[in-house]
């Protein structure tokens, strides 16, 4: 299922919330790769490590849906 032109809502949300950070990283010369984006998402999720099992499981399900390659491709195409 497509969501606002993205593969899914989870991928769209990463771009929505981290797009400005990724743009700034790119302006500073960082290579925006799938690994770079996943690392940023991991940093954001780190603060929820101590959440209940239910919340952690729900977040893990959502994280598995993110298409990091699609996100990285989006920033490569903007060059």
mmCIF file of the N, C-alpha and C atoms, coordinates in Angstrom:
data_MODEL
# 
_entry.id   MODEL 
# 
loop_
_atom_site.group_PDB 
_atom_site.id 
_atom_site.type_symbol 
_atom_site.label_atom_id 
_atom_site.label_alt_id 
_atom_site.label_comp_id 
_atom_site.label_asym_id 
_atom_site.label_entity_id 
_atom_site.label_seq_id 
_atom_site.pdbx_PDB_ins_code 
_atom_site.Cartn_x 
_atom_site.Cartn_y 
_atom_site.Cartn_z 
_atom_site.occupancy 
_atom_site.B_iso_or_equiv 
_atom_site.pdbx_formal_charge 
_atom_site.auth_seq_id 
_atom_site.auth_comp_id 
_atom_site.auth_asym_id 
_atom_site.auth_atom_id 
_atom_site.pdbx_PDB_model_num 
ATOM 1   N N  . UNK A 1 1  ? 0.832  -1.173 0.000  1.00 0.00 ? 1  UNK A N  1 
ATOM 2   C CA . UNK A 1 1  ? 0.000  0.000  0.000  1.00 0.00 ? 1  UNK A CA 1 
ATOM 3   C C  . UNK A 1 1  ? 0.885  1.247  0.000  1.00 0.00 ? 1  UNK A C  1 
ATOM 4   N N  . UNK A 1 2  ? 0.574  2.179  -0.842 1.00 0.00 ? 2  UNK A N  1 
ATOM 5   C CA . UNK A 1 2  ? 1.336  3.415  -0.947 1.00 0.00 ? 2  UNK A CA 1 
ATOM 6   C C  . UNK A 1 2  ? 0.772  4.463  0.015  1.00 0.00 ? 2  UNK A C  1 
ATOM 7   N N  . UNK A 1 3  ? 1.651  5.327  0.510  1.00 0.00 ? 3  UNK A N  1 
ATOM 8   C CA . UNK A 1 3  ? 1.224  6.369  1.434  1.00 0.00 ? 3  UNK A CA 1 
ATOM 9   C C  . UNK A 1 3  ? 1.913  7.682  1.052  1.00 0.00 ? 3  UNK A C  1 
ATOM 10  N N  . UNK A 1 4  ? 1.140  8.627  0.556  1.00 0.00 ? 4  UNK A N  1 
ATOM 11  C CA . UNK A 1 4  ? 1.672  9.930  0.136  1.00 0.00 ? 4  UNK A CA 1 
ATOM 12  C C  . UNK A 1 4  ? 2.884  9.795  -0.788 1.00 0.00 ? 4  UNK A C  1 
ATOM 13  N N  . UNK A 1 5  ? 2.843  8.828  -1.676 1.00 0.00 ? 5  UNK A N  1 
ATOM 14  C CA . UNK A 1 5  ? 3.929  8.620  -2.620 1.00 0.00 ? 5  UNK A CA 1 
ATOM 15  C C  . UNK A 1 5  ? 5.068  7.753  -2.107 1.00 0.00 ? 5  UNK A C  1 
ATOM 16  N N  . UNK A 1 6  ? 5.002  7.336  -0.851 1.00 0.00 ? 6  UNK A N  1 
ATOM 17  C CA . UNK A 1 6  ? 6.024  6.478  -0.259 1.00 0.00 ? 6  UNK A CA 1 
ATOM 18  C C  . UNK A 1 6  ? 5.498  5.052  -0.174 1.00 0.00 ? 6  UNK A C  1 
ATOM 19  N N  . UNK A 1 7  ? 6.403  4.098  0.017  1.00 0.00 ? 7  UNK A N  1 
ATOM 20  C CA . UNK A 1 7  ? 6.039  2.688  0.100  1.00 0.00 ? 7  UNK A CA 1 
ATOM 21  C C  . UNK A 1 7  ? 4.966  2.437  1.152  1.00 0.00 ? 7  UNK A C  1 
ATOM 22  N N  . UNK A 1 8  ? 5.106  3.081  2.304  1.00 0.00 ? 8  UNK A N  1 
ATOM 23  C CA . UNK A 1 8  ? 4.155  2.876  3.399  1.00 0.00 ? 8  UNK A CA 1 
ATOM 24  C C  . UNK A 1 8  ? 4.221  4.054  4.369  1.00 0.00 ? 8  UNK A C  1 
ATOM 25  N N  . UNK A 1 9  ? 3.350  4.043  5.336  1.00 0.00 ? 9  UNK A N  1 
ATOM 26  C CA . UNK A 1 9  ? 3.279  5.143  6.296  1.00 0.00 ? 9  UNK A CA 1 
ATOM 27  C C  . UNK A 1 9  ? 4.544  5.253  7.135  1.00 0.00 ? 9  UNK A C  1 
ATOM 28  N N  . UNK A 1 10 ? 5.132  4.130  7.503  1.00 0.00 ? 10 UNK A N  1 
ATOM 29  C CA . UNK A 1 10 ? 6.332  4.141  8.342  1.00 0.00 ? 10 UNK A CA 1 
ATOM 30  C C  . UNK A 1 10 ? 7.490  4.855  7.627  1.00 0.00 ? 10 UNK A C  1 
ATOM 31  N N  . UNK A 1 11 ? 7.666  4.567  6.349  1.00 0.00 ? 11 UNK A N  1 
ATOM 32  C CA . UNK A 1 11 ? 8.731  5.202  5.566  1.00 0.00 ? 11 UNK A CA 1 
ATOM 33  C C  . UNK A 1 11 ? 8.457  6.697  5.425  1.00 0.00 ? 11 UNK A C  1 
ATOM 34  N N  . UNK A 1 12 ? 7.203  7.044  5.142  1.00 0.00 ? 12 UNK A N  1 
ATOM 35  C CA . UNK A 1 12 ? 6.801  8.443  5.038  1.00 0.00 ? 12 UNK A CA 1 
ATOM 36  C C  . UNK A 1 12 ? 7.074  9.189  6.347  1.00 0.00 ? 12 UNK A C  1 
ATOM 37  N N  . UNK A 1 13 ? 6.764  8.552  7.492  1.00 0.00 ? 13 UNK A N  1 
ATOM 38  C CA . UNK A 1 13 ? 6.970  9.194  8.784  1.00 0.00 ? 13 UNK A CA 1 
ATOM 39  C C  . UNK A 1 13 ? 8.445  9.484  9.056  1.00 0.00 ? 13 UNK A C  1 
ATOM 40  N N  . UNK A 1 14 ? 9.319  8.576  8.662  1.00 0.00 ? 14 UNK A N  1 
ATOM 41  C CA . UNK A 1 14 ? 10.755 8.827  8.851  1.00 0.00 ? 14 UNK A CA 1 
ATOM 42  C C  . UNK A 1 14 ? 11.146 10.073 8.064  1.00 0.00 ? 14 UNK A C  1 
ATOM 43  N N  . UNK A 1 15 ? 10.697 10.168 6.823  1.00 0.00 ? 15 UNK A N  1 
ATOM 44  C CA . UNK A 1 15 ? 11.036 11.343 6.026  1.00 0.00 ? 15 UNK A CA 1 
ATOM 45  C C  . UNK A 1 15 ? 10.398 12.600 6.610  1.00 0.00 ? 15 UNK A C  1 
ATOM 46  N N  . UNK A 1 16 ? 9.185  12.490 7.098  1.00 0.00 ? 16 UNK A N  1 
ATOM 47  C CA . UNK A 1 16 ? 8.495  13.637 7.681  1.00 0.00 ? 16 UNK A CA 1 
ATOM 48  C C  . UNK A 1 16 ? 9.250  14.177 8.899  1.00 0.00 ? 16 UNK A C  1 
ATOM 49  N N  . UNK A 1 17 ? 9.630  13.287 9.803  1.00 0.00 ? 17 UNK A N  1 
ATOM 50  C CA . UNK A 1 17 ? 10.257 13.693 11.058 1.00 0.00 ? 17 UNK A CA 1 
ATOM 51  C C  . UNK A 1 17 ? 11.751 13.945 10.945 1.00 0.00 ? 17 UNK A C  1 
ATOM 52  N N  . UNK A 1 18 ? 12.431 13.245 10.059 1.00 0.00 ? 18 UNK A N  1 
ATOM 53  C CA . UNK A 1 18 ? 13.889 13.369 9.973  1.00 0.00 ? 18 UNK A CA 1 
ATOM 54  C C  . UNK A 1 18 ? 14.372 14.041 8.690  1.00 0.00 ? 18 UNK A C  1 
ATOM 55  N N  . UNK A 1 19 ? 13.456 14.432 7.837  1.00 0.00 ? 19 UNK A N  1 
ATOM 56  C CA . UNK A 1 19 ? 13.837 15.043 6.556  1.00 0.00 ? 19 UNK A CA 1 
ATOM 57  C C  . UNK A 1 19 ? 14.733 16.261 6.711  1.00 0.00 ? 19 UNK A C  1 
ATOM 58  N N  . UNK A 1 20 ? 14.417 17.142 7.670  1.00 0.00 ? 20 UNK A N  1 
ATOM 59  C CA . UNK A 1 20 ? 15.248 18.332 7.883  1.00 0.00 ? 20 UNK A CA 1 
ATOM 60  C C  . UNK A 1 20 ? 16.651 17.953 8.348  1.00 0.00 ? 20 UNK A C  1 
ATOM 61  N N  . UNK A 1 21 ? 16.734 16.952 9.199  1.00 0.00 ? 21 UNK A N  1 
ATOM 62  C CA . UNK A 1 21 ? 18.037 16.479 9.672  1.00 0.00 ? 21 UNK A CA 1 
ATOM 63  C C  . UNK A 1 21 ? 18.825 15.893 8.511  1.00 0.00 ? 21 UNK A C  1 
ATOM 64  N N  . UNK A 1 22 ? 18.167 15.115 7.684  1.00 0.00 ? 22 UNK A N  1 
ATOM 65  C CA . UNK A 1 22 ? 18.843 14.507 6.543  1.00 0.00 ? 22 UNK A CA 1 
ATOM 66  C C  . UNK A 1 22 ? 19.290 15.567 5.534  1.00 0.00 ? 22 UNK A C  1 
ATOM 67  N N  . UNK A 1 23 ? 18.451 16.573 5.312  1.00 0.00 ? 23 UNK A N  1 
ATOM 68  C CA . UNK A 1 23 ? 18.847 17.676 4.418  1.00 0.00 ? 23 UNK A CA 1 
ATOM 69  C C  . UNK A 1 23 ? 20.079 18.401 4.973  1.00 0.00 ? 23 UNK A C  1 
ATOM 70  N N  . UNK A 1 24 ? 20.095 18.662 6.277  1.00 0.00 ? 24 UNK A N  1 
ATOM 71  C CA . UNK A 1 24 ? 21.237 19.339 6.899  1.00 0.00 ? 24 UNK A CA 1 
ATOM 72  C C  . UNK A 1 24 ? 22.494 18.473 6.804  1.00 0.00 ? 24 UNK A C  1 
ATOM 73  N N  . UNK A 1 25 ? 22.348 17.185 7.049  1.00 0.00 ? 25 UNK A N  1 
ATOM 74  C CA . UNK A 1 25 ? 23.488 16.268 6.929  1.00 0.00 ? 25 UNK A CA 1 
ATOM 75  C C  . UNK A 1 25 ? 24.037 16.293 5.510  1.00 0.00 ? 25 UNK A C  1 
ATOM 76  N N  . UNK A 1 26 ? 23.140 16.290 4.540  1.00 0.00 ? 26 UNK A N  1 
ATOM 77  C CA . UNK A 1 26 ? 23.548 16.296 3.133  1.00 0.00 ? 26 UNK A CA 1 
ATOM 78  C C  . UNK A 1 26 ? 24.277 17.590 2.794  1.00 0.00 ? 26 UNK A C  1 
ATOM 79  N N  . UNK A 1 27 ? 23.779 18.720 3.284  1.00 0.00 ? 27 UNK A N  1 
ATOM 80  C CA . UNK A 1 27 ? 24.432 20.010 3.044  1.00 0.00 ? 27 UNK A CA 1 
ATOM 81  C C  . UNK A 1 27 ? 25.824 20.054 3.652  1.00 0.00 ? 27 UNK A C  1 
ATOM 82  N N  . UNK A 1 28 ? 26.017 19.316 4.746  1.00 0.00 ? 28 UNK A N  1 
ATOM 83  C CA . UNK A 1 28 ? 27.325 19.262 5.401  1.00 0.00 ? 28 UNK A CA 1 
ATOM 84  C C  . UNK A 1 28 ? 28.253 18.246 4.744  1.00 0.00 ? 28 UNK A C  1 
ATOM 85  N N  . UNK A 1 29 ? 27.781 17.614 3.692  1.00 0.00 ? 29 UNK A N  1 
ATOM 86  C CA . UNK A 1 29 ? 28.625 16.695 2.942  1.00 0.00 ? 29 UNK A CA 1 
ATOM 87  C C  . UNK A 1 29 ? 28.455 15.233 3.281  1.00 0.00 ? 29 UNK A C  1 
ATOM 88  N N  . UNK A 1 30 ? 27.523 14.908 4.162  1.00 0.00 ? 30 UNK A N  1 
ATOM 89  C CA . UNK A 1 30 ? 27.302 13.498 4.520  1.00 0.00 ? 30 UNK A CA 1 
ATOM 90  C C  . UNK A 1 30 ? 26.656 12.764 3.350  1.00 0.00 ? 30 UNK A C  1 
ATOM 91  N N  . UNK A 1 31 ? 27.036 11.532 3.190  1.00 0.00 ? 31 UNK A N  1 
ATOM 92  C CA . UNK A 1 31 ? 26.422 10.664 2.201  1.00 0.00 ? 31 UNK A CA 1 
ATOM 93  C C  . UNK A 1 31 ? 25.187 10.052 2.845  1.00 0.00 ? 31 UNK A C  1 
ATOM 94  N N  . UNK A 1 32 ? 24.025 10.329 2.285  1.00 0.00 ? 32 UNK A N  1 
ATOM 95  C CA . UNK A 1 32 ? 22.777 9.852  2.870  1.00 0.00 ? 32 UNK A CA 1 
ATOM 96  C C  . UNK A 1 32 ? 22.491 8.452  2.328  1.00 0.00 ? 32 UNK A C  1 
ATOM 97  N N  . UNK A 1 33 ? 22.890 7.470  3.100  1.00 0.00 ? 33 UNK A N  1 
ATOM 98  C CA . UNK A 1 33 ? 22.692 6.076  2.728  1.00 0.00 ? 33 UNK A CA 1 
ATOM 99  C C  . UNK A 1 33 ? 21.597 5.466  3.598  1.00 0.00 ? 33 UNK A C  1 
ATOM 100 N N  . UNK A 1 34 ? 21.182 4.281  3.237  1.00 0.00 ? 34 UNK A N  1 
ATOM 101 C CA . UNK A 1 34 ? 20.201 3.555  4.048  1.00 0.00 ? 34 UNK A CA 1 
ATOM 102 C C  . UNK A 1 34 ? 20.748 3.344  5.459  1.00 0.00 ? 34 UNK A C  1 
ATOM 103 N N  . UNK A 1 35 ? 22.027 3.031  5.582  1.00 0.00 ? 35 UNK A N  1 
ATOM 104 C CA . UNK A 1 35 ? 22.637 2.825  6.904  1.00 0.00 ? 35 UNK A CA 1 
ATOM 105 C C  . UNK A 1 35 ? 22.639 4.107  7.729  1.00 0.00 ? 35 UNK A C  1 
ATOM 106 N N  . UNK A 1 36 ? 22.903 5.232  7.082  1.00 0.00 ? 36 UNK A N  1 
ATOM 107 C CA . UNK A 1 36 ? 22.901 6.527  7.775  1.00 0.00 ? 36 UNK A CA 1 
ATOM 108 C C  . UNK A 1 36 ? 21.511 6.821  8.334  1.00 0.00 ? 36 UNK A C  1 
ATOM 109 N N  . UNK A 1 37 ? 20.502 6.609  7.518  1.00 0.00 ? 37 UNK A N  1 
ATOM 110 C CA . UNK A 1 37 ? 19.126 6.877  7.946  1.00 0.00 ? 37 UNK A CA 1 
ATOM 111 C C  . UNK A 1 37 ? 18.719 5.923  9.059  1.00 0.00 ? 37 UNK A C  1 
ATOM 112 N N  . UNK A 1 38 ? 19.051 4.655  8.908  1.00 0.00 ? 38 UNK A N  1 
ATOM 113 C CA . UNK A 1 38 ? 18.710 3.677  9.942  1.00 0.00 ? 38 UNK A CA 1 
ATOM 114 C C  . UNK A 1 38 ? 19.393 4.026  11.266 1.00 0.00 ? 38 UNK A C  1 
ATOM 115 N N  . UNK A 1 39 ? 20.609 4.522  11.205 1.00 0.00 ? 39 UNK A N  1 
ATOM 116 C CA . UNK A 1 39 ? 21.314 4.931  12.415 1.00 0.00 ? 39 UNK A CA 1 
ATOM 117 C C  . UNK A 1 39 ? 20.585 6.083  13.111 1.00 0.00 ? 39 UNK A C  1 
ATOM 118 N N  . UNK A 1 40 ? 20.095 7.038  12.337 1.00 0.00 ? 40 UNK A N  1 
ATOM 119 C CA . UNK A 1 40 ? 19.334 8.145  12.922 1.00 0.00 ? 40 UNK A CA 1 
ATOM 120 C C  . UNK A 1 40 ? 18.056 7.643  13.589 1.00 0.00 ? 40 UNK A C  1 
ATOM 121 N N  . UNK A 1 41 ? 17.376 6.727  12.931 1.00 0.00 ? 41 UNK A N  1 
ATOM 122 C CA . UNK A 1 41 ? 16.147 6.165  13.494 1.00 0.00 ? 41 UNK A CA 1 
ATOM 123 C C  . UNK A 1 41 ? 16.479 5.412  14.785 1.00 0.00 ? 41 UNK A C  1 
ATOM 124 N N  . UNK A 1 42 ? 17.543 4.647  14.772 1.00 0.00 ? 42 UNK A N  1 
ATOM 125 C CA . UNK A 1 42 ? 17.959 3.915  15.974 1.00 0.00 ? 42 UNK A CA 1 
ATOM 126 C C  . UNK A 1 42 ? 18.239 4.872  17.131 1.00 0.00 ? 42 UNK A C  1 
ATOM 127 N N  . UNK A 1 43 ? 18.875 6.004  16.835 1.00 0.00 ? 43 UNK A N  1 
ATOM 128 C CA . UNK A 1 43 ? 19.148 6.996  17.875 1.00 0.00 ? 43 UNK A CA 1 
ATOM 129 C C  . UNK A 1 43 ? 17.841 7.534  18.458 1.00 0.00 ? 43 UNK A C  1 
ATOM 130 N N  . UNK A 1 44 ? 16.871 7.772  17.609 1.00 0.00 ? 44 UNK A N  1 
ATOM 131 C CA . UNK A 1 44 ? 15.573 8.271  18.072 1.00 0.00 ? 44 UNK A CA 1 
ATOM 132 C C  . UNK A 1 44 ? 14.874 7.221  18.935 1.00 0.00 ? 44 UNK A C  1 
ATOM 133 N N  . UNK A 1 45 ? 14.979 5.974  18.566 1.00 0.00 ? 45 UNK A N  1 
ATOM 134 C CA . UNK A 1 45 ? 14.282 4.903  19.273 1.00 0.00 ? 45 UNK A CA 1 
ATOM 135 C C  . UNK A 1 45 ? 14.972 4.513  20.578 1.00 0.00 ? 45 UNK A C  1 
ATOM 136 N N  . UNK A 1 46 ? 16.242 4.868  20.723 1.00 0.00 ? 46 UNK A N  1 
ATOM 137 C CA . UNK A 1 46 ? 17.013 4.498  21.908 1.00 0.00 ? 46 UNK A CA 1 
ATOM 138 C C  . UNK A 1 46 ? 16.319 4.948  23.190 1.00 0.00 ? 46 UNK A C  1 
ATOM 139 N N  . UNK A 1 47 ? 15.683 6.108  23.152 1.00 0.00 ? 47 UNK A N  1 
ATOM 140 C CA . UNK A 1 47 ? 15.049 6.635  24.370 1.00 0.00 ? 47 UNK A CA 1 
ATOM 141 C C  . UNK A 1 47 ? 13.845 5.807  24.812 1.00 0.00 ? 47 UNK A C  1 
ATOM 142 N N  . UNK A 1 48 ? 13.356 4.923  23.955 1.00 0.00 ? 48 UNK A N  1 
ATOM 143 C CA . UNK A 1 48 ? 12.197 4.107  24.299 1.00 0.00 ? 48 UNK A CA 1 
ATOM 144 C C  . UNK A 1 48 ? 12.575 2.690  24.719 1.00 0.00 ? 48 UNK A C  1 
ATOM 145 N N  . UNK A 1 49 ? 13.850 2.452  24.925 1.00 0.00 ? 49 UNK A N  1 
ATOM 146 C CA . UNK A 1 49 ? 14.322 1.113  25.286 1.00 0.00 ? 49 UNK A CA 1 
ATOM 147 C C  . UNK A 1 49 ? 13.652 0.546  26.527 1.00 0.00 ? 49 UNK A C  1 
ATOM 148 N N  . UNK A 1 50 ? 13.345 1.399  27.472 1.00 0.00 ? 50 UNK A N  1 
ATOM 149 C CA . UNK A 1 50 ? 12.804 0.928  28.740 1.00 0.00 ? 50 UNK A CA 1 
ATOM 150 C C  . UNK A 1 50 ? 11.277 0.862  28.763 1.00 0.00 ? 50 UNK A C  1 
ATOM 151 N N  . UNK A 1 51 ? 10.650 1.063  27.633 1.00 0.00 ? 51 UNK A N  1 
ATOM 152 C CA . UNK A 1 51 ? 9.186  1.013  27.575 1.00 0.00 ? 51 UNK A CA 1 
ATOM 153 C C  . UNK A 1 51 ? 8.699  -0.422 27.804 1.00 0.00 ? 51 UNK A C  1 
ATOM 154 N N  . UNK A 1 52 ? 7.406  -0.548 28.050 1.00 0.00 ? 52 UNK A N  1 
ATOM 155 C CA . UNK A 1 52 ? 6.815  -1.862 28.295 1.00 0.00 ? 52 UNK A CA 1 
ATOM 156 C C  . UNK A 1 52 ? 6.998  -2.770 27.085 1.00 0.00 ? 52 UNK A C  1 
ATOM 157 N N  . UNK A 1 53 ? 6.841  -4.039 27.306 1.00 0.00 ? 53 UNK A N  1 
ATOM 158 C CA . UNK A 1 53 ? 6.972  -5.014 26.229 1.00 0.00 ? 53 UNK A CA 1 
ATOM 159 C C  . UNK A 1 53 ? 6.026  -4.737 25.071 1.00 0.00 ? 53 UNK A C  1 
ATOM 160 N N  . UNK A 1 54 ? 4.806  -4.317 25.380 1.00 0.00 ? 54 UNK A N  1 
ATOM 161 C CA . UNK A 1 54 ? 3.829  -4.029 24.333 1.00 0.00 ? 54 UNK A CA 1 
ATOM 162 C C  . UNK A 1 54 ? 4.292  -2.869 23.456 1.00 0.00 ? 54 UNK A C  1 
ATOM 163 N N  . UNK A 1 55 ? 4.704  -1.771 24.085 1.00 0.00 ? 55 UNK A N  1 
ATOM 164 C CA . UNK A 1 55 ? 5.145  -0.597 23.327 1.00 0.00 ? 55 UNK A CA 1 
ATOM 165 C C  . UNK A 1 55 ? 6.378  -0.936 22.505 1.00 0.00 ? 55 UNK A C  1 
ATOM 166 N N  . UNK A 1 56 ? 7.317  -1.628 23.100 1.00 0.00 ? 56 UNK A N  1 
ATOM 167 C CA . UNK A 1 56 ? 8.535  -2.018 22.387 1.00 0.00 ? 56 UNK A CA 1 
ATOM 168 C C  . UNK A 1 56 ? 8.214  -2.926 21.202 1.00 0.00 ? 56 UNK A C  1 
ATOM 169 N N  . UNK A 1 57 ? 7.319  -3.887 21.397 1.00 0.00 ? 57 UNK A N  1 
ATOM 170 C CA . UNK A 1 57 ? 6.930  -4.778 20.308 1.00 0.00 ? 57 UNK A CA 1 
ATOM 171 C C  . UNK A 1 57 ? 6.248  -4.017 19.172 1.00 0.00 ? 57 UNK A C  1 
ATOM 172 N N  . UNK A 1 58 ? 5.383  -3.074 19.525 1.00 0.00 ? 58 UNK A N  1 
ATOM 173 C CA . UNK A 1 58 ? 4.695  -2.280 18.502 1.00 0.00 ? 58 UNK A CA 1 
ATOM 174 C C  . UNK A 1 58 ? 5.701  -1.436 17.708 1.00 0.00 ? 58 UNK A C  1 
ATOM 175 N N  . UNK A 1 59 ? 6.662  -0.851 18.408 1.00 0.00 ? 59 UNK A N  1 
ATOM 176 C CA . UNK A 1 59 ? 7.681  -0.048 17.716 1.00 0.00 ? 59 UNK A CA 1 
ATOM 177 C C  . UNK A 1 59 ? 8.537  -0.932 16.809 1.00 0.00 ? 59 UNK A C  1 
ATOM 178 N N  . UNK A 1 60 ? 8.902  -2.102 17.282 1.00 0.00 ? 60 UNK A N  1 
ATOM 179 C CA . UNK A 1 60 ? 9.710  -3.006 16.465 1.00 0.00 ? 60 UNK A CA 1 
ATOM 180 C C  . UNK A 1 60 ? 8.977  -3.420 15.199 1.00 0.00 ? 60 UNK A C  1 
ATOM 181 N N  . UNK A 1 61 ? 7.673  -3.629 15.307 1.00 0.00 ? 61 UNK A N  1 
ATOM 182 C CA . UNK A 1 61 ? 6.876  -3.966 14.119 1.00 0.00 ? 61 UNK A CA 1 
ATOM 183 C C  . UNK A 1 61 ? 6.919  -2.823 13.112 1.00 0.00 ? 61 UNK A C  1 
ATOM 184 N N  . UNK A 1 62 ? 6.762  -1.608 13.601 1.00 0.00 ? 62 UNK A N  1 
ATOM 185 C CA . UNK A 1 62 ? 6.778  -0.442 12.712 1.00 0.00 ? 62 UNK A CA 1 
ATOM 186 C C  . UNK A 1 62 ? 8.164  -0.251 12.100 1.00 0.00 ? 62 UNK A C  1 
ATOM 187 N N  . UNK A 1 63 ? 9.208  -0.438 12.904 1.00 0.00 ? 63 UNK A N  1 
ATOM 188 C CA . UNK A 1 63 ? 10.567 -0.254 12.407 1.00 0.00 ? 63 UNK A CA 1 
ATOM 189 C C  . UNK A 1 63 ? 10.897 -1.227 11.284 1.00 0.00 ? 63 UNK A C  1 
ATOM 190 N N  . UNK A 1 64 ? 10.337 -2.417 11.351 1.00 0.00 ? 64 UNK A N  1 
ATOM 191 C CA . UNK A 1 64 ? 10.593 -3.429 10.325 1.00 0.00 ? 64 UNK A CA 1 
ATOM 192 C C  . UNK A 1 64 ? 9.978  -3.057 8.976  1.00 0.00 ? 64 UNK A C  1 
ATOM 193 N N  . UNK A 1 65 ? 9.049  -2.136 8.979  1.00 0.00 ? 65 UNK A N  1 
ATOM 194 C CA . UNK A 1 65 ? 8.366  -1.742 7.751  1.00 0.00 ? 65 UNK A CA 1 
ATOM 195 C C  . UNK A 1 65 ? 9.063  -0.603 7.008  1.00 0.00 ? 65 UNK A C  1 
ATOM 196 N N  . UNK A 1 66 ? 10.007 0.061  7.640  1.00 0.00 ? 66 UNK A N  1 
ATOM 197 C CA . UNK A 1 66 ? 10.664 1.218  7.021  1.00 0.00 ? 66 UNK A CA 1 
ATOM 198 C C  . UNK A 1 66 ? 11.534 0.762  5.858  1.00 0.00 ? 66 UNK A C  1 
ATOM 199 N N  . UNK A 1 67 ? 11.359 1.418  4.721  1.00 0.00 ? 67 UNK A N  1 
ATOM 200 C CA . UNK A 1 67 ? 12.150 1.119  3.529  1.00 0.00 ? 67 UNK A CA 1 
ATOM 201 C C  . UNK A 1 67 ? 13.304 2.119  3.467  1.00 0.00 ? 67 UNK A C  1 
ATOM 202 N N  . UNK A 1 68 ? 14.410 1.768  4.109  1.00 0.00 ? 68 UNK A N  1 
ATOM 203 C CA . UNK A 1 68 ? 15.557 2.667  4.186  1.00 0.00 ? 68 UNK A CA 1 
ATOM 204 C C  . UNK A 1 68 ? 16.179 2.901  2.813  1.00 0.00 ? 68 UNK A C  1 
ATOM 205 N N  . UNK A 1 69 ? 16.154 1.915  1.954  1.00 0.00 ? 69 UNK A N  1 
ATOM 206 C CA . UNK A 1 69 ? 16.706 2.077  0.604  1.00 0.00 ? 69 UNK A CA 1 
ATOM 207 C C  . UNK A 1 69 ? 15.896 3.108  -0.183 1.00 0.00 ? 69 UNK A C  1 
ATOM 208 N N  . UNK A 1 70 ? 14.581 3.089  -0.030 1.00 0.00 ? 70 UNK A N  1 
ATOM 209 C CA . UNK A 1 70 ? 13.750 4.080  -0.718 1.00 0.00 ? 70 UNK A CA 1 
ATOM 210 C C  . UNK A 1 70 ? 14.070 5.488  -0.224 1.00 0.00 ? 70 UNK A C  1 
ATOM 211 N N  . UNK A 1 71 ? 14.232 5.637  1.087  1.00 0.00 ? 71 UNK A N  1 
ATOM 212 C CA . UNK A 1 71 ? 14.569 6.938  1.652  1.00 0.00 ? 71 UNK A CA 1 
ATOM 213 C C  . UNK A 1 71 ? 15.916 7.432  1.121  1.00 0.00 ? 71 UNK A C  1 
ATOM 214 N N  . UNK A 1 72 ? 16.910 6.571  1.133  1.00 0.00 ? 72 UNK A N  1 
ATOM 215 C CA . UNK A 1 72 ? 18.237 6.951  0.636  1.00 0.00 ? 72 UNK A CA 1 
ATOM 216 C C  . UNK A 1 72 ? 18.173 7.334  -0.837 1.00 0.00 ? 72 UNK A C  1 
ATOM 217 N N  . UNK A 1 73 ? 17.412 6.592  -1.611 1.00 0.00 ? 73 UNK A N  1 
ATOM 218 C CA . UNK A 1 73 ? 17.243 6.883  -3.030 1.00 0.00 ? 73 UNK A CA 1 
ATOM 219 C C  . UNK A 1 73 ? 16.619 8.255  -3.224 1.00 0.00 ? 73 UNK A C  1 
ATOM 220 N N  . UNK A 1 74 ? 15.694 8.626  -2.392 1.00 0.00 ? 74 UNK A N  1 
ATOM 221 C CA . UNK A 1 74 ? 15.044 9.940  -2.469 1.00 0.00 ? 74 UNK A CA 1 
ATOM 222 C C  . UNK A 1 74 ? 16.081 11.052 -2.330 1.00 0.00 ? 74 UNK A C  1 
ATOM 223 N N  . UNK A 1 75 ? 17.012 10.892 -1.425 1.00 0.00 ? 75 UNK A N  1 
ATOM 224 C CA . UNK A 1 75 ? 18.027 11.932 -1.220 1.00 0.00 ? 75 UNK A CA 1 
ATOM 225 C C  . UNK A 1 75 ? 19.114 11.897 -2.292 1.00 0.00 ? 75 UNK A C  1 
ATOM 226 N N  . UNK A 1 76 ? 19.367 10.763 -2.901 1.00 0.00 ? 76 UNK A N  1 
ATOM 227 C CA . UNK A 1 76 ? 20.302 10.683 -4.020 1.00 0.00 ? 76 UNK A CA 1 
ATOM 228 C C  . UNK A 1 76 ? 19.720 11.395 -5.235 1.00 0.00 ? 76 UNK A C  1 
ATOM 229 N N  . UNK A 1 77 ? 18.409 11.240 -5.471 1.00 0.00 ? 77 UNK A N  1 
ATOM 230 C CA . UNK A 1 77 ? 17.765 11.839 -6.639 1.00 0.00 ? 77 UNK A CA 1 
ATOM 231 C C  . UNK A 1 77 ? 17.713 13.352 -6.557 1.00 0.00 ? 77 UNK A C  1 
ATOM 232 N N  . UNK A 1 78 ? 17.757 13.917 -5.354 1.00 0.00 ? 78 UNK A N  1 
ATOM 233 C CA . UNK A 1 78 ? 17.659 15.358 -5.186 1.00 0.00 ? 78 UNK A CA 1 
ATOM 234 C C  . UNK A 1 78 ? 18.951 16.093 -5.577 1.00 0.00 ? 78 UNK A C  1 
ATOM 235 N N  . UNK A 1 79 ? 20.032 15.365 -5.744 1.00 0.00 ? 79 UNK A N  1 
ATOM 236 C CA . UNK A 1 79 ? 21.324 16.006 -6.057 1.00 0.00 ? 79 UNK A CA 1 
ATOM 237 C C  . UNK A 1 79 ? 21.314 16.693 -7.389 1.00 0.00 ? 79 UNK A C  1 
# 
